[in-house]
Amino acid sequence: MNEGSCFTAIVCYASVATFASAEFNDQAVSWPDRIEWTDDGPAAREHQSLMIFGDQVVIFGGSGYEPQGGPLGDAWAFDLKSKAWKPLTLEGDVPSPAGSRRVAQARGADHAYLFGGYGANFATNNELFCAELDGDILAFTRVEQLNPPAARALHAFAFDPKIGALIVTHGAAPTGFLSDTWIGTFDDEHRVTWTELASEAQPGPRFGSSYGFDSDRGELIMLSGQTPGSAENPMPMSQELWALSVRGESPKWRLIEIDDPPIGRRNAMFAFDDETDRLVIWCGTADARTNVPGLVTVVRDETGAWTVTQQSDENGPPRRSSGVGFADPDSNRFYLGFGNSREGRYTDWVVLDLSSAQN
């Protein structure tokens, strides 16, 4: 796969292989189901947007493979009850085709926000949209922005429903990796004013981190991601876990110590369950050629502290990177799907059951 440009390297992915050691616990991971499709669902892709409206899981856009990196602009809804897909009609201020338009959506909300992403020739944008589902129609409204963050992709993006604020942080652009953090407050329903956060300590530049937002405590957690390289180490991966507390007069970052940090990676398959305060991370790549084995969970324990657990995925589905995931709101299961490796380009959901692996 061609890695001739900075941004092409950012969106290259992994083949299935075994990495050097990682410490796993003895708890088995259960993969009870794999749902695959051909012509009756969306084509293979990576870095699509994912939204949840009731029992409808909506994907929009992404980056395709024919040609490699070609931006997509279609939308589909997956019914959690029937396990079937249907195409959606787009209306309103429809965004241009793009990959990595990150989604921020409050738990159970009837609307979602999309920010940033990359389009043709990997050009990044800083557009902000609101999306709503009405039957078979996915409607978009462009949100006006005052003092917006710079254009980016493969960033972290969240919404805090208690204070009504958006959060954008880190990511990448063709010119380099970013480390800035922005808080966006609504002037009215469709206008946001952004303020850059000044924090004494904060994560360095990185992209492709795994993240989730705990809406009960107003805290974004972010693990790993690729950091700027050097001649000696051209593709370093962070192993750090950071938390951003956004409520109060002075939002700030803090570094969380991990006794046995997972292998650093970018563009993992990840999903956050806001009900159980649990971030699930699967695969991703540390070298743009191979996939990291094992499953990582980051969970807030009874003391309020974040803990990290690693478990084997030895008997799991095909490993891959750069897909999407979500927590099923009505079960203790996670759905992880799409993405690719050198072994395949996937049109599937693999179902992960953690009911016997509570932390």
Secondary structure, 3 states (H helix, E strand, C coil): CCCCCHHHHHCCCCECCCCCCCCCECCCCEEEEEEECCCCCCCCCECCEEEEECCEEEEEEEEEECCEEEEEEEEEEEECCCCCEEECEEEECCCCCCECCEEECCCCCCEEEEECCECHHHCEECCEEEEEEECCEEEEEECEEECCCCCEECCEEEEECCCCEEEEEEEEECCEEEEEEEEEEEEECCEEEEEECCCCCCCCCCECCEEEEECCCCEEEEECCECCCCCCCCCCECCCEEEEECCCCCCEEEEECCCCCCCCCECCEEEEECCCCEEEEECCECCCCEECCCEEEEEECCCCCEEEEEECCCCCCCCCECCEEEECCCCCEEEEECCEECCEECCEEEEEECCCCCC
